[in-house]
Amino acid sequence: MEKRLTWEEIVRQYPEQWVGLTDIEWEDGDIKTAIVAYSHLKKNQALNMEYVTNGDITAETTYDQGWFDLKLSIIRDGIIVHKKKRKT
């Protein structure tokens, strides 16, 4: 079974890379915990994986980018879902 990690643990264990996350626990729009399904991805690979899995895998970056607002549109069951990421 994969290990659930806090966002801080994910950033420490997978520094400066794109990761594919599953089973995310959100808290106030931020990732509290998740399971890392994939690591060492290029940005386009990570975003494509999110698209082809219909959002079952979420692409996130652990690059230090400070605070930012990004609205990411995901098509899930024919409906556009907006996911707001607030910090990395």
C-alpha positions, -999 to +999 in steps of 0.1 A: +000+000+000+013+035-009+021+058+020+000+089+026+023+119+030+017+155+041+024+182+015+055+192+034+068+156+032+060+154-005+080+186-011+110+173+009+110+138-006+103+149-042+120+183-045+117+205-076+097+182-098+062+175-111+044+147-093+011+129-099-010+126-067-040+105-058-064+103-029-058+140-020-071+154+013-077+191+008-078+218+035-089+253+026-079+249-010-044+235-001-032+199-002-031+185+034-021+149+025-019+127-006-004+096-021+023+101-047+015+079-077+042+092-100+073+114-097+100+128-119+075+139-145+079+167-170+052+194-168+034+182-200+035+146-188+020+155-155-008+177-169-015+151-197-018+123-170-043+144-151-063+149-183-063+112-195-072+099-160-101+123-158-087+139-127-080+107-108-044+117-108-037+154-100-006+171-113+013+192-088+047+209-087+071+210-058+092+237-074+094+267-050+072+292-067+059+311-036+023+321-034+002+320-066-033+316-078-039+292-106-073+282-119-070+248-136-099+235-156-106+198-157-133+181-177-149+155-155-180+137-169-185+164-194-185+192-168-157+217-164-144+217-129-122+245-117-096+236-091-079+265-073-043+260-061-031+286-036+005+277-028+032+252-034 
